[in-house]
Amino acid sequence: MDTVKLTDEPVADQDEEGLFGEIDLVTTADIEVPQSLIDQVIGQEQAVEVIRKAAIQRRHVMMIGTPGTGKSMLAKAMSELLPKEEMQDILVYPNSDDNNNPLIRTVPSGRGKEIVGAHKMDARKRAQWRNMLMLMIVFGIIGYALISGMLLMGIIAVAFIFLAFRTMMPRDDVMVPKLLVSTSKDAKAPFIDATGSQAGALLGDVRHDPFQSGGLETPSHDRVEAGAIHRSHKGVLFIDEINTLTPHSQQNLLTALQEGEFPITGQSERSSGAMVRTEPVPCRFVMIAAGNLDAMQGMHPALRSRIRGYGYEVYMKETIDDTPKNREKFIRFIAQEVKNDGKIPPFDRSAISEVIREARRRSNRKGHLTLKLRDLGGLVRVAGDIARGEGAEVTTAQHVIAAKETARSVEDQISDEYIRRSRDYDLTIVSGTAIGKVNGLAVMGSDSGSVLPIVAEVTPAQGASGTVIATGLLKEIAQESIKNVSAILKKFTGKDIRNIDIHVQFIGTYQGVEGDSASVSVATAVISAIEGIPVRQDVAMTGSLSVRGDVLPIGGVTYKIEAAAKAGIKQVFIPASNLGDVLIENRYKSMIEIIPVSHIEEILERALVPENREGFLVKLRKLAEHAVQPQKSQSQTEPGVA
Ligand SMILES: Nc1ncnc2c1ncn2[C@@H]1O[C@H](COP(=O)(O)OP(=O)(O)OP(=O)(O)O)[C@@H](O)[C@H]1O
């Protein structure tokens, strides 16, 4: 069993040669940033290929993946790639036969404004003519009244005429069509983001009219509003988190996709707009639906089937291999973010190295770089802002390191706060020994670790046979993993656990425990409780456990080790197969010793207090020797034991 020495050399120095390979640059200003959006996409080659194909054929696409991996960027890029089409303006006209069924007309791009302008001009002329006529009549009456001395009668007649003109003559703007969707001739295909839209914003709406009579009403065609599906006519309609749309909206969206046109009606039942329904309005858009895996479950099956039948589904990658070619792309990514921001100074080689190191760290996987580039872009911008604030010409590694401190996730900040609180109340003890208590490790959110104390207690069985009772906010996999621990207990304690109930408590699990990475800690805590051997509290551990006691890899190892170091833990046991994933910050390296392990026995040997463990270890070895003979047949039955 080895402990791991991590050097304290700044990474920029360690890596710089290998990191930049053939690339000759002083700062990111030397890197050329591609013009088109699709060429700016990093690491999602498969998605890029799908988008290119789908654009040529005008197919729909569903992109599933983690937020910030470039889904909306690809959707925008698709609108740039769509084959050039004649754009159309959409107009809505009053219908003299049925006021509640406004008419829809499409005209070539740019004509819509001209038509509405011409109608308005006409209406203005008619209004001027009418006003002139009214003035002439009024002056005539006043003149006659003055001559004939019937002034009072004259005033009454003028008022009557005025009212008659206002209420009985049709209003001139009533016949002016409304420009529902306006496009310009040279514009690219529209890109409309309808994420989180209510039914009205998505499918169009007709506004309510509080004055529905007496000449004060607004004509129904004037109250019609286009929806995102209409505004994206001949372009791209992007909907992220598609599962958040109501089933009713999804059903209507499906109809719009199938028909290529969709009438607009008032979406609120109580509004006067609900009585209005236009002729079908064209909406031939390409839909890009996006979301994480949950989105697929919440999606209307018919809508999903429509996309599958007439388009592509693509899964967004979360990491890419850490190869020279991919690192080159990452350098270009930093250059892109700097250029797109426009205000921050370029990054020098040391700053680039630091960002790439962070990309490795955030990938949570050995030999990989993260593709959650929105977050990484955030780090680039914060580092740039710090450099700019200092008036620096270039952004350096120091600025990136400072940015990492500033741009910490809320989970990370909460985790610190939790560590402080648990110290105040002695919830997490990082020194001395205790029976049945182990410092486990957990991940909060996606990038923050925390120490998770686990306590076990053994009592005589209440029922016919012993049970394992776990408390704390445990999700399904965590519950399952605890059941599996009983197989280990039989093997490692040699005791018949039918006569005992084992209680396991996860302390302070406000966020809930997912996954089975606490199973080594549970096993150690329970063995300690059953055997009455104290566990060192200055150690922490993480790892999944096979029913045979092998320690299996887990996620988030870097963040877990950092959390243990922050809490004051001196040694941490991690699965040996996770060793390559460890990319902890330099400042933690001298604070903690990392011990890779392959089997629970290695943990027990180290974590149980030496004075008390010898008898147990001798027994353990004997049990292991016994187990060698029948191991083959036993291993086939073990997985069923829980
Ligand atoms: N693959 C990528 N290549 C280059 N830049 C990227 C990539 N992914 C994300 N980015 C950067 O992150 C920003 C945000 O990404 P984007 O909005 O496309 O993510 P998303 O997957 O749509 O996330 P969400 O689902 O939360 O909307 C982009 O504008 C871009 O600057």
The ligand as a MOL file (V3000), in Angstrom:
LIG
                    3D

  0  0  0     0  0            999 V3000
M  V30 BEGIN CTAB
M  V30 COUNTS 31 33 0 0 0
M  V30 BEGIN ATOM
M  V30 1 N -18.8380 23.0850 -26.7570 0
M  V30 2 C -18.5980 24.3740 -26.5860 0
M  V30 3 N -17.6940 25.0220 -27.3460 0
M  V30 4 C -17.4150 26.3160 -27.1580 0
M  V30 5 N -18.0260 27.0770 -26.2300 0
M  V30 6 C -18.9390 26.5130 -25.4450 0
M  V30 7 C -19.2760 25.1310 -25.5850 0
M  V30 8 N -20.2020 24.8410 -24.6600 0
M  V30 9 C -20.4700 25.9610 -23.9780 0
M  V30 10 N -19.7170 26.9740 -24.4530 0
M  V30 11 C -19.6980 28.3350 -23.9180 0
M  V30 12 O -20.6810 28.4010 -22.8940 0
M  V30 13 C -21.7360 29.2950 -23.2440 0
M  V30 14 C -23.0420 28.7130 -22.8210 0
M  V30 15 O -23.3090 27.4970 -23.4760 0
M  V30 16 P -24.7690 27.0960 -23.9350 0
M  V30 17 O -25.7620 28.1410 -23.5110 0
M  V30 18 O -24.7470 26.7410 -25.3560 0
M  V30 19 O -24.9770 25.8250 -23.0530 0
M  V30 20 P -26.2740 24.9210 -22.9610 0
M  V30 21 O -25.8170 23.5240 -23.0980 0
M  V30 22 O -27.3070 25.3900 -23.9220 0
M  V30 23 O -26.7330 25.1530 -21.4950 0
M  V30 24 P -28.2210 25.2970 -20.9430 0
M  V30 25 O -28.8660 23.9840 -21.1380 0
M  V30 26 O -28.0380 25.6610 -19.5110 0
M  V30 27 O -28.8400 26.4170 -21.7190 0
M  V30 28 C -21.6240 29.4720 -24.7510 0
M  V30 29 O -22.1000 30.7190 -25.1230 0
M  V30 30 C -20.1210 29.3360 -24.9560 0
M  V30 31 O -19.4780 30.5540 -24.6680 0
M  V30 END ATOM
M  V30 BEGIN BOND
M  V30 1 1 1 2
M  V30 2 1 2 3
M  V30 3 2 2 7
M  V30 4 2 3 4
M  V30 5 1 4 5
M  V30 6 2 5 6
M  V30 7 1 6 7
M  V30 8 1 6 10
M  V30 9 1 7 8
M  V30 10 2 8 9
M  V30 11 1 9 10
M  V30 12 1 10 11
M  V30 13 1 11 12
M  V30 14 1 11 30
M  V30 15 1 12 13
M  V30 16 1 13 14
M  V30 17 1 13 28
M  V30 18 1 14 15
M  V30 19 1 15 16
M  V30 20 2 16 17
M  V30 21 1 16 18
M  V30 22 1 16 19
M  V30 23 1 19 20
M  V30 24 2 20 21
M  V30 25 1 20 22
M  V30 26 1 20 23
M  V30 27 1 23 24
M  V30 28 2 24 25
M  V30 29 1 24 26
M  V30 30 1 24 27
M  V30 31 1 28 29
M  V30 32 1 28 30
M  V30 33 1 30 31
M  V30 END BOND
M  V30 END CTAB
M  END
